[in-house]
């Protein structure tokens, strides 16, 4: 955590932009916290986060359109998440962009999958802007609210700790439910594809 704080203190808004090029929840939440303390402007934090997230997702999307599955085959981590990303893309279409925006580790591989599926650029851009904006607003607001809670409850350490633990458990439970829901959606999509393939076997080639 000290490294994140140092990076933001040294580079300011640029740190938010660079941090959100990858999975940047911590940078964004800290940006909201700093904004509550008057050290940063929360709206600039949000704009930097949207820009960083949108840029990285777009680059991966175009990489998928250009190189396709060759990229997936070179990176084991992408291979591990590819079946789930592909199933969500098949089941929900471009709306899966919004779903995976809140699933840690699934954003980039899903953008790659959408590129390999040749999703229209217009649909990708519109859904990405919406998803990134919603994500940035939510995470920055969480950091801002956390800063507010600290300021109001710092003199009541017991209450503060109780609130923090309760919120953390609630968020963990919500994330766990959301992850399990996407797993069920993925399993259902894969099962449907398997049943469809079994019901319509390819005819043997004639020589």
Secondary structure, DSSP 8 states (H G I E B T S, - for coil): -HHHHHHHHHHTHHHHHHHTTSS-HHHHHHHHHHHHTTSS-HHHHHHHHHHHHHHHHHHHHHHHHHHTHHHHHH-HHHHHHHHHHHHHHHHHGGGHHHHHTTSTTTHHHHHHHHHHTT--HHHHHHHHHHHHHHHHHHHHHHHHHHHHHHHHHTT-HHHHHHHHHHHHHHHHHHHHHHHHHHHHHHHHHHHHHHHHHHHT-------
